[in-house]
Every structure is written in C-alpha cells, then in structure tokens.
C-alpha cells in the first residue's frame, strides 16, 4: 500500500521558515522523481519543486525559486522542502507527489500570518 505522509506544516510569521517532510512507503522511493505541489485557498494546484532520484537535479517554480529548497534522503525514504522568507502568498496546503504514478499525500497546511 503506497503512502505519502506529509508533516511539518503550521503557522509561521512572514519572513519565517519551515521544513516540510514527506515519509514514503509502499513503493521504491529511490527510483522515482518526487515533487511538491501546493494549493492556496480558492486556487488551483501549483507546482512548487521537483527532484530527481539521486538529488543531482532540482527544479523550482518561479514563485519559490531562491527561497525554497527541495531535498531527499533515499535511505530514509523521505522527501523534504525547506521554506524560507515566507510571505502570505505562500499560505497553502502542500502536497508531496510522484507524478509518474499519480501518488499523492494528504497534504500539510502552511499558514503565513502575523
């Protein structure tokens, strides 16, 4: 049974930082590219970042480039997203996903507010 379980979300002040985690199980995590996608209130899904299997290539959406960092630990079957210099526009539910197999987690809420 495939599971992607996100954690680490919460309430953070503007300018603050968070690290999201996504624990994967039920598939060979190390064999697949992984991504983060977010959905802000009342808006559609927005791709945030992707990483290849060996962590040698990372890609970011324009709105988060330079502020967010995607990483992974294949030994721990875990995907990470470091969020920094947060603004209210980063408020969203963040999902861990593998596009190739259409695997999705349940999401973790990030709220940026003073």
C-alpha positions in Angstrom: 0.0 0.0 0.0 1.5 3.3 -1.1 1.6 6.0 1.5 3.0 9.5 1.4 2.6 11.3 4.7 3.5 14.9 5.0 4.4 16.7 8.2 5.9 19.9 9.4 3.3 22.5 8.4 1.9 25.1 10.8 1.6 28.8 11.4 4.6 30.9 10.8 5.2 34.7 10.7 6.1 36.5 7.5 9.8 36.1 6.9 10.0 32.9 8.8 11.0 29.4 7.8 9.7 25.9 7.9 10.8 22.4 6.9 8.2 20.0 5.5 8.8 16.3 5.4 7.1 13.5 3.4 7.6 9.9 4.5 7.1 7.5 1.7 6.3 3.8 1.9 4.9 1.0 -0.3 7.0 1.7 -3.4 10.6 2.1 -4.3 11.1 5.7 -3.3 14.7 5.9 -4.5 13.7 5.0 -8.1 11.4 8.0 -8.7 11.5 11.7 -9.2 9.5 13.4 -6.5 7.7 16.8 -6.3 6.0 19.2 -4.1 2.7 20.9 -5.2 0.7 23.4 -3.3 -2.9 24.7 -3.3 -3.7 28.1 -1.9 -7.2 28.9 -0.6 -9.6 29.2 -3.5 -6.9 28.5 -6.2 -5.8 25.6 -8.3 -2.8 23.3 -7.8 0.6 25.0 -8.3 3.8 23.0 -8.9 6.5 24.0 -6.4 9.6 21.9 -6.9 10.9 18.6 -8.2 14.0 16.5 -7.6 15.5 13.6 -9.4 16.3 10.2 -7.9 19.9 10.9 -7.0 19.3 14.5 -5.9 21.6 15.9 -8.6 18.9 17.9 -10.3 16.3 20.1 -8.7 13.8 22.4 -10.3 11.6 25.2 -8.9 8.6 27.2 -9.8 9.3 30.9 -10.4 7.4 32.0 -7.3 9.6 30.0 -4.9 13.0 30.0 -6.7 15.7 31.1 -4.3 13.5 30.8 -1.2 12.6 27.1 -1.1 14.9 24.0 -1.2 13.8 20.5 -2.1 15.9 17.6 -1.0 15.5 13.9 -0.3 17.1 11.1 1.8 16.6 7.8 0.0 18.0 5.8 2.9 15.1 7.2 5.0 12.5 7.2 2.1 11.8 10.8 2.9 11.3 13.9 0.8 11.9 17.4 2.3 11.0 21.0 1.4 12.7 23.8 3.2 10.6 27.0 3.0 12.2 30.4 3.9 11.5 34.1 3.6 7.8 33.2 3.7 5.1 35.6 2.7 1.3 35.4 3.0 1.2 34.2 -0.7 2.9 31.0 0.4 -0.1 30.1 2.5 -1.4 26.8 1.1 -1.8 23.1 1.6 1.5 21.5 0.5 1.4 18.0 -1.1 4.1 15.5 -1.7 3.6 13.7 -5.0 5.1 11.3 -7.6 3.6 12.4 -10.9 4.7 9.3 -12.7 2.5 7.0 -10.7 0.0 9.6 -9.5 0.9 9.1 -5.9 -0.2 11.9 -3.5 -0.1 12.6 0.2 -2.9 14.1 2.2 -1.2 17.4 2.5 0.1 19.7 5.2 -1.2 23.2 5.9 1.2 26.1 5.9 -0.2 29.4 7.1 1.9 32.6 6.9 0.5 35.3 9.1 1.5 37.7 11.8 
